[in-house]
Amino acid sequence: MFAILRNEGEARSYTAGQVVFADGDASDGYMYSVLDGEIELIKQGSVLETVGVGGVFGEMAILDHYPRSATAIAKTSCRLAAIPENRFKTLVAENPKFALGMLKLLTERLRRTTFG
C-alpha cells in the first residue's frame, strides 16, 4: 500500500510473537511499515487488524503524541521499517499521494472500530 516506505527508515526484525509496542506505551516517535511478514494489532484481547507487507501502523502516536492505542505483535517473523516522526512529516508535506493515503487509512480504521 505504501511502496514509498520500502526504502525508508531503519529496518528492524521481529520473531513471531514478539511485541513491537504495547497498548498504553509511550510513543517512541516511530511509525512502522511492514517490509516482510505480518503484524497483528490487538486491543483488549481482540485482533483489530492484521497488517501485511506494504501496510503501516503506529501512525497515531506520532501524530498526537498520546500513548499507543493498541498492542502490535509480530504474527509471523517480520521486518519493519521504523519511520521517525520528522521523516513522516516530510513525506506528508512533500507527497500529496502519501498524505491522502494516510488519511484514507486513518478513516478506514476509524470506521471499522467505530461502526463495525
N, C-alpha and C positions, 0 to 999 in steps of 0.2 A: 504494500500500500504506500509506504513512504520510501521509495527506492533512493531518494536523495540522501537518506541517512546511512546507506550501506557503507560508505567510507568515512563516516563521521565518528567522532568520539573515540574513547578508549574501549577496546574490546575486553570484555570480562567473561570468564567461563564459569558455569554453574553445573552441578550434577543434579540428577533427578531428586526431587525432594528438598533441595536447598532453598532457603528463604532469601529472596533478594531484598525485601523490606517487609516489615510487619505493620498491620493496622495500628495507627497511633504513633508510629516512629516519627521523629522529627524529619523534615525534608533534608536530604543530603545534597540538594542543589542539582540533581540529575533527573532527566527523563531517560527512558530506555527504549531502544529499538531492537527487536529480535532479529538476529542475523542467522541463527540456526536453532532449531528446536521449538519448544512451546513453553509458555508461561501461563499459569492459572492465576486469576485474580479472585481472591476469596474474601467474603465478608460474612461474619458470624456463621462460619462453617459451610456456607453455600458458595458454589462456584458462580461468579458473576459473568465471567468471560474467560475463554481460552485464547491467548494471543499467540499467533503463529508468525512465521517468517515474514518480515516486512511490516509487522504491526508495532505499535508503540504503547507504552504505559508509563505512568508516573508523571504525566504532564501537569496534573492539577497542583501538585505540591510545589512545582517551580513557578506556577502562575500566581498562587495565592500565599505561599509560604506557610500554610497550615500543615499539621501532621498528616501523614499518609492516611488515606481513607479506606484502604483495603490492604490485604496481605498479598504479595506477589511471590509465588513459589514455582520453581522450575518443575514442570510436569515431566519433562524429559531432560537429558543432558542438553545444554544450550550455550550459545554465545550471544552476548548482548553488547550493543554499542551504548556506552554511557555518554549521553549528550548533556554537557553542562549548560546551566541556565543562560549564560551570556551567549553561547552559540545558538541555543534555541531562539533567543530574542533576535539575533542577527538573521537567522533563517526566516523568521516570521516577517521581519522588516524588509528583507530583500527578495523574498519569493512569495508572491501572492497565491500561487497554487498550493504551496506548503501551508500557508496561513489558512486558506479556505479548507484544505484537507483536515487540519487540526480542529477547526470549528465544526466541520461535519462529524468528525469522530466524537467530539465532546457532546454534540447534540444527540447522536445515536446512543451514546452511553447514558445520557440523562433520560432520554425517552424510555430506554429499556429498564432502567432502575426505578423510574418514577411511575411509568404507565404499564409496565409489564410487558 
